[in-house]
Amino acid sequence: MYSKLLVSSLLLSLLPGCMESGYLVTSLAGNPAAANRPAQVTGPRYTNHRPAATAEETVPLRIKGSFTPGDRAKILRAVNEWNVALNGFVRFTIIEDSGASVANARQSRPWSIMAAEGISPRVVPGPTIALAHTQPLPGSGGLMIVHVDRIGTRDLGSVVMHELGHVLGVGHGEKGLMAALYHPTDQQCVDKATIAAVAAKRRLAVDQLNWCETNVASAAR
Ligand SMILES: [Zn+2]
């Protein structure tokens, strides 16, 4: 059942623009402007609300496939920023990819963040190309497929941060982190609209959680 779902998920990824939770670009050429930007010296500034005493919900993540050490560091950054934003009410945890079952009655099944490469032509006809997409599995857990060979000069950390929004059940927004089209500067942190959607789903007040006050690009100025 798992492998059948995996196959259908991979087939889905061949159809650009068809998946609701995809993360799309209109060109594989990359974003030269982003590549030329100076390294960030300041991170996004998050609000600092009082954290939850105990995590009510843990979302386990497993990192699989041929991510480079640099890619893994970017994934960890995305996870850490989400955990700041979630403020202890929900918490992402990274679990070892041991292959052993971690299933038990109290823990939900993990989400797998998987590097996909060479499973489809690099250039797919059509108006948009998926960089990544996220598919829940029945019950709990799911798959996040990241097309690492399409990322180019884009920021894999932003791509994963966007997809983690889908993992939490947030759909696409008009702009900011959850916009369907990749943007080189507007998707660098967990913004208020995104965390408000998380709060609504979990019946939390938005100011129990944290969000970045401005995006990284403007905060650095
Ligand atoms: Zn998306």
py3Dmol code that shows the C-alpha trace and the ligand (Angstrom):
import py3Dmol

protein = """\
ATOM      1  CA  MET A   1       0.000   0.000   0.000  1.00  0.00           C
ATOM      2  CA  TYR A   2       2.789   2.381   0.892  1.00  0.00           C
ATOM      3  CA  SER A   3       4.714   1.666  -2.304  1.00  0.00           C
ATOM      4  CA  LYS A   4       1.570   1.922  -4.388  1.00  0.00           C
ATOM      5  CA  LEU A   5       0.938   5.353  -2.956  1.00  0.00           C
ATOM      6  CA  LEU A   6       4.538   6.276  -3.545  1.00  0.00           C
ATOM      7  CA  VAL A   7       4.287   5.291  -7.193  1.00  0.00           C
ATOM      8  CA  SER A   8       1.093   7.242  -7.689  1.00  0.00           C
ATOM      9  CA  SER A   9       2.720  10.187  -5.971  1.00  0.00           C
ATOM     10  CA  LEU A  10       5.706  10.007  -8.283  1.00  0.00           C
ATOM     11  CA  LEU A  11       3.413   9.806 -11.294  1.00  0.00           C
ATOM     12  CA  LEU A  12       1.549  12.817  -9.993  1.00  0.00           C
ATOM     13  CA  SER A  13       4.799  14.704  -9.933  1.00  0.00           C
ATOM     14  CA  LEU A  14       5.109  14.247 -13.690  1.00  0.00           C
ATOM     15  CA  LEU A  15       2.078  16.425 -14.227  1.00  0.00           C
ATOM     16  CA  PRO A  16       3.139  20.007 -13.643  1.00  0.00           C
ATOM     17  CA  GLY A  17       0.547  22.332 -12.277  1.00  0.00           C
ATOM     18  CA  CYS A  18      -1.955  19.627 -11.407  1.00  0.00           C
ATOM     19  CA  MET A  19      -1.331  19.190  -7.724  1.00  0.00           C
ATOM     20  CA  GLU A  20      -2.916  21.432  -5.214  1.00  0.00           C
ATOM     21  CA  SER A  21       0.009  21.312  -2.861  1.00  0.00           C
ATOM     22  CA  GLY A  22       2.771  21.629  -5.443  1.00  0.00           C
ATOM     23  CA  TYR A  23       5.390  24.308  -5.355  1.00  0.00           C
ATOM     24  CA  LEU A  24       5.799  25.740  -8.768  1.00  0.00           C
ATOM     25  CA  VAL A  25       8.170  27.728 -10.880  1.00  0.00           C
ATOM     26  CA  THR A  26       7.666  28.893 -14.425  1.00  0.00           C
ATOM     27  CA  SER A  27      11.211  28.267 -15.549  1.00  0.00           C
ATOM     28  CA  LEU A  28      14.123  26.033 -14.649  1.00  0.00           C
ATOM     29  CA  ALA A  29      16.558  28.822 -15.418  1.00  0.00           C
ATOM     30  CA  GLY A  30      16.960  29.784 -11.773  1.00  0.00           C
ATOM     31  CA  ASN A  31      16.937  33.212 -10.211  1.00  0.00           C
ATOM     32  CA  PRO A  32      20.207  35.002 -10.959  1.00  0.00           C
ATOM     33  CA  ALA A  33      19.203  37.936  -8.774  1.00  0.00           C
ATOM     34  CA  ALA A  34      18.899  35.630  -5.774  1.00  0.00           C
ATOM     35  CA  ALA A  35      22.261  34.043  -6.488  1.00  0.00           C
ATOM     36  CA  ASN A  36      23.932  37.453  -6.536  1.00  0.00           C
ATOM     37  CA  ARG A  37      22.487  38.644  -3.270  1.00  0.00           C
ATOM     38  CA  PRO A  38      25.013  38.985  -0.440  1.00  0.00           C
ATOM     39  CA  ALA A  39      24.893  36.348   2.274  1.00  0.00           C
ATOM     40  CA  GLN A  40      22.316  37.037   4.940  1.00  0.00           C
ATOM     41  CA  VAL A  41      23.850  38.378   8.112  1.00  0.00           C
ATOM     42  CA  THR A  42      20.646  38.707  10.064  1.00  0.00           C
ATOM     43  CA  GLY A  43      17.910  36.144  10.302  1.00  0.00           C
ATOM     44  CA  PRO A  44      14.236  36.904  10.211  1.00  0.00           C
ATOM     45  CA  ARG A  45      12.906  38.516  13.364  1.00  0.00           C
ATOM     46  CA  TYR A  46      10.196  36.480  14.985  1.00  0.00           C
ATOM     47  CA  THR A  47       7.734  37.585  17.611  1.00  0.00           C
ATOM     48  CA  ASN A  48       8.493  36.203  21.047  1.00  0.00           C
ATOM     49  CA  HIS A  49       5.250  35.064  22.646  1.00  0.00           C
ATOM     50  CA  ARG A  50       5.122  32.892  25.724  1.00  0.00           C
ATOM     51  CA  PRO A  51       5.756  29.280  24.656  1.00  0.00           C
ATOM     52  CA  ALA A  52       3.524  26.320  25.446  1.00  0.00           C
ATOM     53  CA  ALA A  53       4.460  24.463  28.617  1.00  0.00           C
ATOM     54  CA  THR A  54       4.309  21.089  26.898  1.00  0.00           C
ATOM     55  CA  ALA A  55       4.035  20.197  23.232  1.00  0.00           C
ATOM     56  CA  GLU A  56       0.518  19.082  22.477  1.00  0.00           C
ATOM     57  CA  GLU A  57       1.349  17.718  19.072  1.00  0.00           C
ATOM     58  CA  THR A  58       4.588  16.317  17.680  1.00  0.00           C
ATOM     59  CA  VAL A  59       5.084  15.892  13.958  1.00  0.00           C
ATOM     60  CA  PRO A  60       7.930  13.454  13.253  1.00  0.00           C
ATOM     61  CA  LEU A  61      10.001  14.004  10.100  1.00  0.00           C
ATOM     62  CA  ARG A  62      12.363  11.600   8.406  1.00  0.00           C
ATOM     63  CA  ILE A  63      14.892  12.821   5.830  1.00  0.00           C
ATOM     64  CA  LYS A  64      15.485  10.332   3.023  1.00  0.00           C
ATOM     65  CA  GLY A  65      17.419  10.155  -0.212  1.00  0.00           C
ATOM     66  CA  SER A  66      20.402  11.926  -1.673  1.00  0.00           C
ATOM     67  CA  PHE A  67      20.306  15.305  -0.013  1.00  0.00           C
ATOM     68  CA  THR A  68      23.777  16.837   0.263  1.00  0.00           C
ATOM     69  CA  PRO A  69      25.007  17.911   3.721  1.00  0.00           C
ATOM     70  CA  GLY A  70      24.294  21.493   2.622  1.00  0.00           C
ATOM     71  CA  ASP A  71      20.749  20.545   1.671  1.00  0.00           C
ATOM     72  CA  ARG A  72      20.249  18.853   5.042  1.00  0.00           C
ATOM     73  CA  ALA A  73      21.431  21.992   6.814  1.00  0.00           C
ATOM     74  CA  LYS A  74      18.846  24.009   4.878  1.00  0.00           C
ATOM     75  CA  ILE A  75      16.129  21.516   5.776  1.00  0.00           C
ATOM     76  CA  LEU A  76      17.108  21.808   9.441  1.00  0.00           C
ATOM     77  CA  ARG A  77      16.930  25.599   9.201  1.00  0.00           C
ATOM     78  CA  ALA A  78      13.410  25.361   7.800  1.00  0.00           C
ATOM     79  CA  VAL A  79      12.389  22.946  10.572  1.00  0.00           C
ATOM     80  CA  ASN A  80      13.932  25.138  13.268  1.00  0.00           C
ATOM     81  CA  GLU A  81      12.190  28.288  12.030  1.00  0.00           C
ATOM     82  CA  TRP A  82       8.891  26.462  12.017  1.00  0.00           C
ATOM     83  CA  ASN A  83       9.505  25.313  15.587  1.00  0.00           C
ATOM     84  CA  VAL A  84      10.146  28.915  16.646  1.00  0.00           C
ATOM     85  CA  ALA A  85       6.894  29.927  14.959  1.00  0.00           C
ATOM     86  CA  LEU A  86       4.933  27.002  16.428  1.00  0.00           C
ATOM     87  CA  ASN A  87       6.151  28.052  19.889  1.00  0.00           C
ATOM     88  CA  GLY A  88       5.912  24.607  21.461  1.00  0.00           C
ATOM     89  CA  PHE A  89       2.228  24.077  20.700  1.00  0.00           C
ATOM     90  CA  VAL A  90       3.201  21.883  17.769  1.00  0.00           C
ATOM     91  CA  ARG A  91       6.723  20.637  17.284  1.00  0.00           C
ATOM     92  CA  PHE A  92       8.552  19.072  14.352  1.00  0.00           C
ATOM     93  CA  THR A  93      11.093  16.426  15.363  1.00  0.00           C
ATOM     94  CA  ILE A  94      13.661  14.762  13.128  1.00  0.00           C
ATOM     95  CA  ILE A  95      13.814  11.003  13.573  1.00  0.00           C
ATOM     96  CA  GLU A  96      16.565   8.697  12.413  1.00  0.00           C
ATOM     97  CA  ASP A  97      16.053   7.043   9.058  1.00  0.00           C
ATOM     98  CA  SER A  98      16.794   3.622  10.475  1.00  0.00           C
ATOM     99  CA  GLY A  99      14.173   1.815   8.473  1.00  0.00           C
ATOM    100  CA  ALA A 100      12.858   0.399  11.723  1.00  0.00           C
ATOM    101  CA  SER A 101       9.233   0.936  12.464  1.00  0.00           C
ATOM    102  CA  VAL A 102       8.588   3.658  14.947  1.00  0.00           C
ATOM    103  CA  ALA A 103       4.912   3.013  14.993  1.00  0.00           C
ATOM    104  CA  ASN A 104       3.347   2.857  18.362  1.00  0.00           C
ATOM    105  CA  ALA A 105      -0.026   3.770  19.661  1.00  0.00           C
ATOM    106  CA  ARG A 106       0.959   7.194  20.925  1.00  0.00           C
ATOM    107  CA  GLN A 107       3.093   8.540  18.114  1.00  0.00           C
ATOM    108  CA  SER A 108       1.780   9.512  14.714  1.00  0.00           C
ATOM    109  CA  ARG A 109       3.502   8.140  11.648  1.00  0.00           C
ATOM    110  CA  PRO A 110       6.350  10.255  10.291  1.00  0.00           C
ATOM    111  CA  TRP A 111       6.437  12.442   7.234  1.00  0.00           C
ATOM    112  CA  SER A 112       9.236  11.504   4.863  1.00  0.00           C
ATOM    113  CA  ILE A 113      11.145  14.331   3.195  1.00  0.00           C
ATOM    114  CA  MET A 114      12.501  12.633   0.094  1.00  0.00           C
ATOM    115  CA  ALA A 115      15.014  13.818  -2.497  1.00  0.00           C
ATOM    116  CA  ALA A 116      13.776  12.896  -5.959  1.00  0.00           C
ATOM    117  CA  GLU A 117      16.092  13.082  -8.913  1.00  0.00           C
ATOM    118  CA  GLY A 118      15.966  11.951 -12.490  1.00  0.00           C
ATOM    119  CA  ILE A 119      12.509  10.443 -12.230  1.00  0.00           C
ATOM    120  CA  SER A 120      11.125  12.774 -14.857  1.00  0.00           C
ATOM    121  CA  PRO A 121      12.554  14.929 -17.619  1.00  0.00           C
ATOM    122  CA  ARG A 122      14.254  18.043 -16.332  1.00  0.00           C
ATOM    123  CA  VAL A 123      12.107  20.203 -18.544  1.00  0.00           C
ATOM    124  CA  VAL A 124       8.447  19.332 -18.641  1.00  0.00           C
ATOM    125  CA  PRO A 125       6.186  21.007 -21.199  1.00  0.00           C
ATOM    126  CA  GLY A 126       3.563  23.259 -19.709  1.00  0.00           C
ATOM    127  CA  PRO A 127       3.308  26.580 -17.959  1.00  0.00           C
ATOM    128  CA  THR A 128       4.713  25.509 -14.601  1.00  0.00           C
ATOM    129  CA  ILE A 129       7.119  22.977 -13.162  1.00  0.00           C
ATOM    130  CA  ALA A 130       6.856  21.481  -9.703  1.00  0.00           C
ATOM    131  CA  LEU A 131       9.866  21.958  -7.420  1.00  0.00           C
ATOM    132  CA  ALA A 132       8.294  19.871  -4.696  1.00  0.00           C
ATOM    133  CA  HIS A 133       5.014  18.598  -3.475  1.00  0.00           C
ATOM    134  CA  THR A 134       3.489  17.146  -0.410  1.00  0.00           C
ATOM    135  CA  GLN A 135       1.052  14.302  -0.118  1.00  0.00           C
ATOM    136  CA  PRO A 136      -0.570  13.122   3.102  1.00  0.00           C
ATOM    137  CA  LEU A 137      -1.062   9.415   3.601  1.00  0.00           C
ATOM    138  CA  PRO A 138      -4.307   8.083   5.006  1.00  0.00           C
ATOM    139  CA  GLY A 139      -4.389   8.367   8.782  1.00  0.00           C
ATOM    140  CA  SER A 140      -1.238  10.281   9.541  1.00  0.00           C
ATOM    141  CA  GLY A 141       2.117  11.092   8.034  1.00  0.00           C
ATOM    142  CA  GLY A 142       2.883  11.442   4.368  1.00  0.00           C
ATOM    143  CA  LEU A 143       5.455  12.255   1.730  1.00  0.00           C
ATOM    144  CA  MET A 144       7.233  15.439   0.799  1.00  0.00           C
ATOM    145  CA  ILE A 145       8.948  14.976  -2.545  1.00  0.00           C
ATOM    146  CA  VAL A 146      11.672  17.522  -3.292  1.00  0.00           C
ATOM    147  CA  HIS A 147      12.924  17.571  -6.883  1.00  0.00           C
ATOM    148  CA  VAL A 148      16.513  18.391  -5.977  1.00  0.00           C
ATOM    149  CA  ASP A 149      17.657  18.474  -9.597  1.00  0.00           C
ATOM    150  CA  ARG A 150      15.253  21.333 -10.331  1.00  0.00           C
ATOM    151  CA  ILE A 151      16.209  23.598  -7.426  1.00  0.00           C
ATOM    152  CA  GLY A 152      19.224  25.168  -9.145  1.00  0.00           C
ATOM    153  CA  THR A 153      20.105  28.492  -7.533  1.00  0.00           C
ATOM    154  CA  ARG A 154      16.832  28.629  -5.625  1.00  0.00           C
ATOM    155  CA  ASP A 155      16.798  28.177  -1.865  1.00  0.00           C
ATOM    156  CA  LEU A 156      15.953  24.632  -0.924  1.00  0.00           C
ATOM    157  CA  GLY A 157      15.321  25.838   2.630  1.00  0.00           C
ATOM    158  CA  SER A 158      12.464  28.083   1.435  1.00  0.00           C
ATOM    159  CA  VAL A 159      11.046  25.261  -0.651  1.00  0.00           C
ATOM    160  CA  VAL A 160      10.998  22.911   2.355  1.00  0.00           C
ATOM    161  CA  MET A 161       9.621  25.657   4.622  1.00  0.00           C
ATOM    162  CA  HIS A 162       6.732  26.134   2.182  1.00  0.00           C
ATOM    163  CA  GLU A 163       6.083  22.386   2.000  1.00  0.00           C
ATOM    164  CA  LEU A 164       6.121  22.099   5.811  1.00  0.00           C
ATOM    165  CA  GLY A 165       3.192  24.522   5.718  1.00  0.00           C
ATOM    166  CA  HIS A 166       1.342  21.912   3.653  1.00  0.00           C
ATOM    167  CA  VAL A 167       2.392  19.213   6.149  1.00  0.00           C
ATOM    168  CA  LEU A 168       0.552  21.271   8.784  1.00  0.00           C
ATOM    169  CA  GLY A 169      -2.490  21.449   6.524  1.00  0.00           C
ATOM    170  CA  VAL A 170      -2.081  25.002   5.202  1.00  0.00           C
ATOM    171  CA  GLY A 171      -3.092  25.600   1.593  1.00  0.00           C
ATOM    172  CA  HIS A 172      -1.799  28.179  -0.841  1.00  0.00           C
ATOM    173  CA  GLY A 173      -2.070  31.908  -0.214  1.00  0.00           C
ATOM    174  CA  GLU A 174      -1.889  34.901  -2.506  1.00  0.00           C
ATOM    175  CA  LYS A 175       1.614  35.896  -1.429  1.00  0.00           C
ATOM    176  CA  GLY A 176       4.270  35.178   1.170  1.00  0.00           C
ATOM    177  CA  LEU A 177       5.507  31.763   2.217  1.00  0.00           C
ATOM    178  CA  MET A 178       2.463  29.868   0.969  1.00  0.00           C
ATOM    179  CA  ALA A 179       2.218  31.453  -2.493  1.00  0.00           C
ATOM    180  CA  ALA A 180       2.054  28.695  -5.105  1.00  0.00           C
ATOM    181  CA  LEU A 181       4.833  30.195  -7.200  1.00  0.00           C
ATOM    182  CA  TYR A 182       8.358  30.286  -5.873  1.00  0.00           C
ATOM    183  CA  HIS A 183       9.573  33.794  -5.071  1.00  0.00           C
ATOM    184  CA  PRO A 184      13.262  34.413  -4.315  1.00  0.00           C
ATOM    185  CA  THR A 185      12.763  36.849  -1.432  1.00  0.00           C
ATOM    186  CA  ASP A 186       9.185  36.634  -0.135  1.00  0.00           C
ATOM    187  CA  GLN A 187       9.334  33.081   1.190  1.00  0.00           C
ATOM    188  CA  GLN A 188      12.212  33.202   3.631  1.00  0.00           C
ATOM    189  CA  CYS A 189      10.329  32.801   6.893  1.00  0.00           C
ATOM    190  CA  VAL A 190       7.040  31.812   8.513  1.00  0.00           C
ATOM    191  CA  ASP A 191       4.860  34.893   8.033  1.00  0.00           C
ATOM    192  CA  LYS A 192       1.773  35.943   9.953  1.00  0.00           C
ATOM    193  CA  ALA A 193      -0.756  34.830   7.325  1.00  0.00           C
ATOM    194  CA  THR A 194       0.773  31.345   7.334  1.00  0.00           C
ATOM    195  CA  ILE A 195       0.875  30.961  11.108  1.00  0.00           C
ATOM    196  CA  ALA A 196      -2.674  32.385  11.367  1.00  0.00           C
ATOM    197  CA  ALA A 197      -3.834  29.529   9.126  1.00  0.00           C
ATOM    198  CA  VAL A 198      -2.046  27.021  11.385  1.00  0.00           C
ATOM    199  CA  ALA A 199      -3.603  28.614  14.474  1.00  0.00           C
ATOM    200  CA  ALA A 200      -7.098  28.464  12.965  1.00  0.00           C
ATOM    201  CA  LYS A 201      -6.714  24.768  12.151  1.00  0.00           C
ATOM    202  CA  ARG A 202      -5.571  23.998  15.692  1.00  0.00           C
ATOM    203  CA  ARG A 203      -8.010  26.310  17.455  1.00  0.00           C
ATOM    204  CA  LEU A 204      -5.202  28.419  18.875  1.00  0.00           C
ATOM    205  CA  ALA A 205      -5.056  32.193  19.122  1.00  0.00           C
ATOM    206  CA  VAL A 206      -2.578  33.508  16.600  1.00  0.00           C
ATOM    207  CA  ASP A 207      -0.662  35.398  19.298  1.00  0.00           C
ATOM    208  CA  GLN A 208       0.065  32.133  21.083  1.00  0.00           C
ATOM    209  CA  LEU A 209       2.339  31.412  18.134  1.00  0.00           C
ATOM    210  CA  ASN A 210       5.160  33.413  16.519  1.00  0.00           C
ATOM    211  CA  TRP A 211       5.722  34.868  13.063  1.00  0.00           C
ATOM    212  CA  CYS A 212       8.416  36.820  11.294  1.00  0.00           C
ATOM    213  CA  GLU A 213       7.747  40.539  11.387  1.00  0.00           C
ATOM    214  CA  THR A 214       9.232  41.236   7.992  1.00  0.00           C
ATOM    215  CA  ASN A 215      10.826  39.038   5.402  1.00  0.00           C
ATOM    216  CA  VAL A 216      14.557  38.533   5.546  1.00  0.00           C
ATOM    217  CA  ALA A 217      15.312  40.704   2.540  1.00  0.00           C
ATOM    218  CA  SER A 218      13.731  43.833   3.984  1.00  0.00           C
ATOM    219  CA  ALA A 219      14.807  43.130   7.581  1.00  0.00           C
ATOM    220  CA  ALA A 220      18.432  43.063   6.447  1.00  0.00           C
ATOM    221  CA  ARG A 221      18.252  46.585   5.032  1.00  0.00           C
TER     222      ARG A 221
END
"""
ligand_1 = """\
1
ZN
Zn 2.592 24.548 -2.314
"""
view = py3Dmol.view(width=600, height=400)
view.addModel(protein, "pdb")
view.setStyle({"model": 0}, {"cartoon": {"style": "trace"}})
view.addModel(ligand_1, "xyz")
view.setStyle({"model": 1}, {"stick": {}})
view.zoomTo()
view.show()
